Amino acid sequence: HCVPNYHLYSIQCDKRDQLAKHLDRLRIGNGVYYPGALHLQPCYRSLGYKKGDFPVTERVTKRILSLPMYAEMTAAQRNAVIHGVRSFFK
């Protein structure tokens, strides 16, 4: 008898950094929570992986952007996010 509370809504965009700046100008929160592939992080260096070993992961980490998502989000706030993203692509 629970309702899930999603906390991340992540999308992929080839122009992620430009989209993030556009949303920033509109004062719409966004974030890159995983900026680098895990296999390239210093804490996993001992595993011996190198750049190019997981090309899909490396590509996705350059494209992923999280948009606002929280339980108390109103329809007006949701529509502002939708409009902000759509306006970038026009």
Residue pairs with C-beta under 8 A, 6 or more apart in sequence:
5 70
5 71
6 69
7 69
7 70
8 33
8 66
8 69
9 66
9 67
9 68
9 69
10 33
10 64
10 65
10 66
10 67
11 64
11 65
11 66
11 67
11 85
12 60
12 63
12 64
12 65
13 19
13 63
13 65
14 63
15 88
16 32
16 62
16 63
16 64
16 65
18 88
19 30
19 65
19 85
19 88
20 30
20 32
20 65
22 84
22 87
22 88
23 29
23 30
23 67
23 84
23 85
23 88
24 30
26 80
26 84
26 87
28 67
28 68
28 80
28 81
28 84
29 67
29 68
30 65
30 66
30 67
30 68
31 65
31 66
32 64
32 65
32 66
33 66
34 61
34 64
35 61
36 61
37 54
37 57
37 58
37 61
38 44
38 57
39 47
39 49
39 53
39 54
39 57
40 49
40 50
40 51
40 58
51 58
52 58
67 81
67 85
68 77
68 81
